[in-house]
Amino acid sequence: MAKKYRREPMPPLLRHGFDYVLVIVGAFFVALAFNLFLLPNNIASGGVAGISTITKYVFGWEPGIVQWALNIPLFIMGLLILGKNFGIKSFVGTVTLPLFVLLTSELAPATPNPLLGAIFGGMGVGLGLGIVFRGRASTGGIDLAAQVVHKYTHLPLGICVAMLDGTIVITSAFVFSLESGLYALIGLFVTSRTIDFVQVGLNTSKNVLIITDEVDGVRAAIFKRIDRGVTVLSGSGGYTDKERQVVMCVVQQNEFIKLTQTVKTVDPRAFVVAMNATEVLGEGFKTT
């Protein structure tokens, strides 16, 4: 079997420095999206940024200052209550995001249309947060508060985040208008989808399970024609109760058709099940 090119992992020191670059770049994108799209259209789509949007409208307080005033105590609270789960990189994200919000506060709004603001603001925030998460850090804020609530209530973390973000969105609907609250929900949804896209990307792989009586032939054909490794799992038929072997193989999207054709050439009666695999680490795929 031909040896595939294997990308060597980044040296630890270089990886550490690159993580800081990602945190800073990601925080900058979040700040841009906030000042260009969300704040001018009064879209408080959750988080500390959403709170600062509301306080800007009600009290005239500078959003960057409000975000500092909330983020830093929340970070300290998380450090004291949850332990050393938040490293220096997360502290950098916590501090630099409000700084970039202040530095870009004089930029002219990109659009006065709240729907466009919700969509592109959500995309910008999702892009920035996805980059920060790639740097193995966070920008603090509501996520830290949600983890504290999770610790003491034992509710699922996702529910805690949704509760806090939902409270902010509902508040924005009362402060601004119901329509603004609905736009905030759109922004939240677009942000979550964009984060997933940045984390996973377009290169979705396929995890393929092959149930066949020709295990050795299928395995040899995959090695020869697809140049992919396989794992043979033990199973039993639900109806016959007979022991069966299942061949598992993970391939790239563009290799899937070739794989199924290869399997059917060896065993036309093979039963093939394919599932999306959005994060594959190992030889032939991503290494980190």
N, C-alpha and C positions, 0 to 999 in steps of 0.2 A: 504493500500500500504506500503510495507516495506520501511523503511527509509534508504536512501543511505548514505554511509560514506561521510562526508563533511570535506575536508581539511581546517583547520583554516588558515587564512591569516597570513603571517609573521609579527611579531611586527614591527612598523615603524622604530625604531632605528636599529634593526637587518637587515631589508630590505635595509635601507640606506647604511649600511656598506657592505652588500652583493653586492649592485650596484657598489661600488667602486672596489671590487674584480673583478667583471665581466669586468669593464672598463680596468683594468690593465692587466688581463689575455687576453682579446680580443686584446688589443694593442700589446701584446707580440706575439700572433699568426700572426698578420698582418706583424710585423717586420720580423719574421722568413720566412714567405712566400716571402716577398720582397727580402731578402738577399739570400735565397736558390734557388729561382726559377725565379723571374722576372728580377732583376738587372743583374745577370750573362748572361742572354739571351737577354738583351736590349729590354725588353718588357715594354713599357710605357703605361699601360692600364688605363689611365685617372688619375685624382686626382693630389694632390701635389706629391705623390710618383712617378707618371709618369713624372712630371716636373723634379724631382730630378734625375731620370734615364737619361733624356736627357742632363741635365747640367753636370752630371758625365761624360758622353761620350764626350761632346763638350769641357768643361772647366776643367774637372778633379775635380770638387768640391765634397766634401764629402756629400752624400745624406742626412744623418741625420742633418747636419748643414743647408742645403738648406731647409729641411722640417721645422725646427725650424724657420728659417728666413721668411718663408711664412706663416706658421700656426699661429704663435703668432700675427702678424699684422692683419691677416684675422679674428682672434678671437676678437681682440679689435675693428676692424671695425664693425663686426657683433653686438657686444655689444653696440656700439655707435649708429648705424643706426637702428638696429632692436629691440633694447631694451633688457631687461633682460630675453631673451629666452634661454640663454646659461648659465647653472649653473656651479658650481665648478666641477661637474663630467665631463662635456665636456672640461673644461680647463685641468683637469687631463689627459684626453685622448689626447688632443692637445699637451701636453708637454711630456707625457710618450712614445708616439709612436716614435718620433724621437730619444728619449733616447735609446729605445730598438733597433732601427735601428743601432745606433752607437755601442751598446754593442755586437750586433751579426754580425757586419760587417766583422769580420775575419773568419766566418764560411765558409767552402768549399762549392761550389755550389753543389746542389743535382743532377743536370743533365745538360749536355751541349745541350740537345735536346730542341729547342725552343717550339715545340708543347707541349711536356710534361711540360715545364716550364710555358706555358700559362695556361694549364689545371689545374695543381696542384698549381701553384701560384694563379690562380683565386679562386680555392677552399679554399686555406689557407687564402687569404684576405677576402673572403666571410664569412668564419667561424669566423675569428676574428671580423669583423665588425658586424656580427650577434650577437655575444656575447656582444659587446659594446652596441648595440642597446637594447639588453635585459636588460642592466644596465641603460637604459633610458638616454643615453648620446651619444656623437659622438666624432670622432677624429678630428673634424674641417675640415680645408682645403677647397676644391672646393665646398663642400656642403654649406658652409657659403657664399662663393662668389655667388653661384647660388641663394641663398635666397635674397641677395642684388639685383641682376639682376631682380629677380622676383618682388621685391617690386617696382622697378622703371619702369619696362617695362610691368608689368601685364601679362607676358607670363606664362603659366603653369610651375610650379616648375620642373616637370619632363623634360620639354623641355629645361629649363635653364641648368639643370645638363647635359643633353645629348649634348647641344651645347658646353659647356665648356670641357667636357670629349672628345667630338668629335674633338675639336680643338687640344687637346693634342695628340690624336691618329694620326691625320693627320700630325701634326708636326713631330711625331716620324717616320712616313712613309717617310718624306723627309730627316730627319737626319740619320736614319738607312737604311731602305729599305722598299719598298712596302710590302714585305713579313713580316717584323717586325710589320708594321702597322696592317696587317691582324691577326697576332698572338695576338696583343694587343686587337683587337676586340673580339677574342675568350676568352681572359682573362676577359674582361669586362662582357661578357655574362655569363661565368661560375661564376663569382663573384656575379652577381645579382641573379642567380638561387640558389646559396649556401646560400645567405642571406635569401631568402624566405624559404629555407629548415630549417635553424636554427630558424627563427621566428615562423614558423608554425609547423614543424616537420612532422612525418609520420601519426600522429593520426588525419587524416581528418575525420570529422563527416559528417553526411547526414542530410540536412534539407528537410523533407518530407512533401509535401502538399497532402492531401487526400480529394477528392470531393466525397461525398457519401450521400445517402438518409438515412443511418443508423448512424447518427452522435452519438447518445447516446450509441449505441451498440459498435461502433468502439472505442469511448473514453473509455468506461468501460473495453473493452478488452485490450487496450494498458496499462491502469493502472494496470490491473491484471497480464498480461502475460509478458509485457516488463518492467514494473515498471518505466515508463517515464511520465513526464508531457506533456500536450498538450495545445494548444491555439486554440480556435475556432474563425475563422475570418468570417466576413460577405462578401458575394459577390453576383453576379448575373450572370446568364447564358448569354453568348453573343448572342446565337441564340434564346433561348426561352424568354430571358429577365425576367426570374423568379428568385426570391431571393434564393440563395443557401448558405449553410454554408460549410466552408472549415476547415478541421482539420489540424493544423500544429504541427509537432512533430520532434524534433531533437534527433538523436540517433548516437551511435558510429557505425563505419563501420561494426563491427561484429554483430551488432544487426539489421542491415537493412533487411536481408532475413527473420528473425523471425518476424519483423514488417509487411512486405508485406504479409507474410503467415497469420498472425493474422488478418489483414484487410480483406483479401480475404475470410477468414473463415466466417467473419461476413457479408460481402457484396461482393459477387463475381463480381459485376458490378462496384465496386469502381474504380475511376480514380486516379492513384497515380503518382505523379511527385517527383523525387528526385534530389536534387542539392547538390554539395559539399559545406560544411561549414568549412572553414579553421581556424576559430578562434571563439570558443564558450566559453563564460564566464558565470558561474552561477552554481547552485546546480547540482551535478552529473557530472560536467565538471570542467574545470579550474576555479579557484577563482580569479586569478590575471593575 
